[in-house]
Amino acid sequence: MSMSEPNWYKSSYSSAQGDDCVEVACIEQDVCVRDSKDATRPHLAVGREEWSRFVAFAARS
């Protein structure tokens, strides 16, 4: 994992308050996911291939 702070992105569907959303960041071989309500908590890191499968599944749902 990179030692610098990753660039986090929120969904364009996030509310104006910015709550109830997740944020994602791409670092090296992983995609990181965190809760936008508490960005100080640890994030979840998954491989890019697994993230792609998740996004494809979510798009079908």
N, C-alpha and C positions, 0 to 999 in steps of 0.2 A: 504494500500500500504506500502511496505517496505520503511524504511527510508534510507537504503543504496542505492547507485547507482546500477541499474540493469546491467546485462551483455548483451550488445546489439550485435546482429548478423546480418550480411548482407547476402543477397542471393549470392550463388555461381555464379549466372549469372550477378552479378554486374561488371561493366567495371573496367579496371585497374586503372582508375582515381578515382573510388569509388563514382562517381556522379550519378544522376538520378536513385536513388535507395531508397528503404525504409529499415529500420532496425527494428527488432523485439526483444523483451525481455520478458521472462516469469517471473512474480512476483506473488506470492501467488495464488489468484484465477483468475488473469487476464493475458492477453497478451497485451503488449504495442507496439505501432507502431509509428515510427517517421520518418521524412524526413532526409535522410543522408546528404543533402546539408546544412541543418541548424539545427544541433542537439541541439541547445540552446532553440529552440521553444518548447512549450508544446507538449507532446505526446498524442496519443489517446489510451485509455485503453478499451478493450472489454473482455467479458467473454471467457473462454476457449472453451465452447461449441459453441458459436457464431463464434469464430475464426476457429474452426474445420469445421463448415459448410461453411465458406468463402473459406477456402483452398480447400475443396472438390469441390465447385462450380468452382473455378479458374482452377482446374485440368481438369475439364470436358470441359472447354472453349477452 
